Amino acid sequence: MSTTESATLHATAPAPLGGPTLPQERRMLTSIPGPRSQQLLARKAEAVAAGVGHTVPIQAVAAGGGVVVDADGNSLIDLGAGIAVTTVGNAHPEVVAAVQAQVAQFTHTCFMISPYESYVAVAEALNRITPGDHAKKSALFNSGAEAVENAVKIARKYTRKQAVVAFDHGYHGRTNLTMALTAKSMPYKSGFGPFASEVYRAPMSYPFRDGLSGPDAARKAISIMEKQVGADNLAAIIIEPIQGEGGFIVPADGFLPALVDWCRANDVVFIADEVQTGFARTGAMFASERFGIVPDLITTAKGIAGGLPLAAVTGRSEIMDASHAGGLGGTYGGNPIACAAAIAAIDAFENDGLIERANELGAVLIERLAEIQAADPRLGDIRGRGAMVAAEFVDPATGEPDAGLTAAVATACIAQGVIVLTCGTYGNVIRFLPPLSISDDLLREGLDVVAAALSAA
Ligand SMILES: *Cc1c(COP(=O)(O)O)cnc(C)c1O
């Protein structure tokens, strides 16, 4: 490239401010990736470790409402919310204001050295809004995986037992213990062992594939826990009430309550990993509510702080207090800027009608996907709650997962300016996790693109 070309490409107009005032439209000025995005991706390939992949080949410069804008001026419809993180909307004005105020005041003291109010306020809010009216306490961390690690630590300390049961298709993170808890080898675990010990796996209720009622699926899982682990050895079971990366698998009714009952009867801590399902996403503040369960411990992260890194473990006070002082924490856990953002985000979840909004968006998703399914048997299953909805693609003749079709549809959507994410043990699920700030019209337009991509595939 000549110097003039390079200079032109770098003399970019200042990026548009993000947030809800961005024009809410799908706008394709170049093919994807455009020239500026290509430049960044070339630098990424040189500078960033190959193991850190990306799904949408763009250079993001602004986002808000229901769109992500790239460096080439393309405006993409966002049906992924950065994996269920920007649930309140990207660059939400109240989150921006809270962050700006806090960052100018102080950026860090380390809560374990000099405590500050916002951390305590986030803990109070989580204790209040998580399911159950028992006495609760919280501890804050930086990532979902770190919250899961700490929930397991706390459960082990409380029960004085060691074993942990996770479920088929489960996803809990990329650290050593959470890789052990995660089911899928490629890409999460392959070559990264040895993994933490005393982790066992039970079958998940997967109505589309196992055909079992919730109670029957629970009996199967409990039998494995009793025979292969033993309640005397089992500190905790950890389960996503609706599985995320594993394929948005919604367990059959009665599965989760039966597991909770069994845990209560056997001194086993029931941990709900609500890192992906939490904070209005499923049309309730927490997905546990949709199944009528009250977990002992609940892990949260992703949607908690409008995009800032924050995570938490919240649960029964007697369990949360099991650790000696100094046993829990971390340098950055509950960073004041992330806490300020979380307070603003939680206020939006509670007071801006976002739970209702998740259900409205869910209705649009289910209605449109059902239309597509009626015309195309390759769309084998539609499932989800609220604004957490998935489409599972199959070979209609055999019911076998069709990962090739799924990848082709997702790639075509991105090329047309619609961000969709895939998931599933078999790679045959497209998941829809729009920010709750998206308009119905933009969501419908996005789904029209999905429908066209499927017809063309
Ligand atoms: C994303 C996710 C995690 C891991 O969270 P990170 O912040 O990426 O460490 C854990 N559990 C579930 C259910 C998740 O969706």
The ligand as an SDF file (V2000), in Angstrom:
LIG
                    3D

 15 15  0  0  0  0  0  0  0  0999 V2000
  -19.8280  -16.9430   29.5490 C   0  0  0  0  0  0  0  0  0  0  0  0
  -20.1380  -17.9180   30.6060 C   0  0  0  0  0  0  0  0  0  0  0  0
  -19.2270  -18.2260   31.6270 C   0  0  0  0  0  0  0  0  0  0  0  0
  -17.8370  -17.6490   31.6590 C   0  0  0  0  0  0  0  0  0  0  0  0
  -17.8560  -16.2740   31.8040 O   0  0  0  0  0  0  0  0  0  0  0  0
  -16.5360  -15.4160   31.4470 P   0  0  0  0  0  0  0  0  0  0  0  0
  -16.8750  -14.0360   31.8960 O   0  0  0  0  0  0  0  0  0  0  0  0
  -16.3340  -15.5530   29.9750 O   0  0  0  0  0  0  0  0  0  0  0  0
  -15.4230  -16.0280   32.2210 O   0  0  0  0  0  0  0  0  0  0  0  0
  -19.6310  -19.0810   32.6180 C   0  0  0  0  0  0  0  0  0  0  0  0
  -20.8500  -19.6330   32.6240 N   0  0  0  0  0  0  0  0  0  0  0  0
  -21.7530  -19.3700   31.6610 C   0  0  0  0  0  0  0  0  0  0  0  0
  -23.1060  -19.9790   31.7270 C   0  0  0  0  0  0  0  0  0  0  0  0
  -21.4250  -18.5200   30.6080 C   0  0  0  0  0  0  0  0  0  0  0  0
  -22.3130  -18.2690   29.6370 O   0  0  0  0  0  0  0  0  0  0  0  0
  1  2  1  0
  2  3  1  0
  2 14  2  0
  3  4  1  0
  3 10  2  0
  4  5  1  0
  5  6  1  0
  6  7  2  0
  6  8  1  0
  6  9  1  0
 10 11  1  0
 11 12  2  0
 12 13  1  0
 12 14  1  0
 14 15  1  0
M  END
$$$$
